[in-house]
Amino acid sequence: MIFDRQFLALTLEALGSVFIAFTALSVHHNFLSEHRVDDKVLKTMKFEQKIGVIGVVMIVSGYLLNVV
């Protein structure tokens, strides 16, 4: 059956990781649009956002590889 215990655990873990990643990315986005920061901090935060998006793609890809 597709909804066995391992599938459920994997799904909840992946969703939790994605939710945490999107929350962190959202905080970065809100901070960048609402606060004045110097160029070094701005560059670092934009880089962290890109790494965060790559991380979300990796989590989703890993989940799909495990499930399919």
Secondary structure, DSSP 4 states (H G I P E B T S, - for coil): -TT-HHHHHHHHHHHHHHHHHHHHHHHHHHHHHHS---HHHHHHHHHHHHHHHHHHHHHHHHHHHHH-
